[in-house]
Amino acid sequence: MNNLKEKKDVKGDARAQLKDANRAYTECISKEFLGRFLAGEKVQLDNFCKQERTLMTELDQQIYGKNQPF
């Protein structure tokens, strides 16, 4: 029975990390991308916040077990 609790705690910890990673990605996009995009610059979202997006994607795959379309 302890084994199940430990697995749940690990998944809960990963979810907390995913929430933090999501927040970091959102803040990065707000600071680095949105201003340029709204100013009319020709920018692509994929060129910004690569580290934050990678971490968020890895944690998402760890929790949900599949690639998300972002």
C-alpha positions in Angstrom: 0.0 0.0 0.0 2.9 2.4 0.7 4.1 1.8 -2.8 0.9 3.3 -4.3 1.1 6.4 -2.1 4.7 7.0 -3.1 3.9 6.8 -6.8 1.0 9.2 -6.2 3.3 11.6 -4.4 5.8 11.5 -7.2 3.1 12.2 -9.8 1.8 15.1 -7.6 5.3 16.5 -7.4 5.6 16.3 -11.2 2.3 18.1 -11.5 3.6 20.9 -9.2 6.7 21.1 -11.4 4.5 21.2 -14.5 2.5 24.1 -13.0 5.7 26.0 -12.3 7.0 25.3 -15.8 3.8 26.4 -17.3 3.9 29.6 -15.4 7.5 30.3 -16.4 6.7 29.6 -20.1 3.7 32.0 -19.9 5.7 34.7 -18.3 8.5 34.3 -20.8 6.1 34.5 -23.8 4.6 37.6 -22.3 7.9 39.3 -21.9 9.8 38.1 -24.9 7.3 37.4 -27.7 4.0 39.4 -27.2 5.5 42.9 -27.3 7.2 42.2 -30.6 4.2 40.4 -32.1 1.8 43.2 -31.1 4.2 45.8 -32.5 3.9 44.1 -35.9 7.2 42.4 -36.1 7.3 39.2 -38.1 8.1 36.7 -35.3 7.4 33.0 -34.8 6.5 31.6 -31.4 8.8 28.6 -31.9 11.8 30.9 -31.7 11.1 32.1 -28.2 11.3 30.5 -24.7 12.7 27.2 -26.0 14.1 26.1 -22.7 10.8 26.7 -20.9 8.8 25.0 -23.6 11.1 22.0 -23.6 10.8 21.5 -19.8 7.0 22.0 -19.9 6.7 19.4 -22.7 8.9 16.8 -20.9 6.9 17.1 -17.7 3.7 16.9 -19.6 4.8 13.7 -21.3 6.0 12.3 -18.0 2.5 12.9 -16.4 0.2 12.2 -19.3 2.4 9.9 -21.4 1.8 11.4 -24.8 2.8 14.3 -26.9 0.6 17.4 -26.7 0.1 19.4 -29.9 2.0 22.6 -28.7 
